[in-house]
Amino acid sequence: MLDRFDNLCNDLTSGLPAEIEARKKQYEYYRDKLLTFKPLT
């Protein structure tokens, strides 16, 4: 398990794209939370 973690941290071809994808999903989640408003009724 530590070898896999080490590979993800040090290998830019696998770790970096996974990190970018995770940050995109995180951005979309918080963007939707911040820009979703309840109706004023």
Steps between C-alpha positions, in 0.01 A plus 500: 500500500784740576659423164177597324481822703863576422440444129199734500697770680813477287374398156373809319333297225256325735482707818462845351206424266319326788557803722377740229184292453436495874541880523260550207235291675560689825470835319175395331353380831572825685403715203160330487457533878585870495289588197186304591242721664170411664194681363384802701138402565 
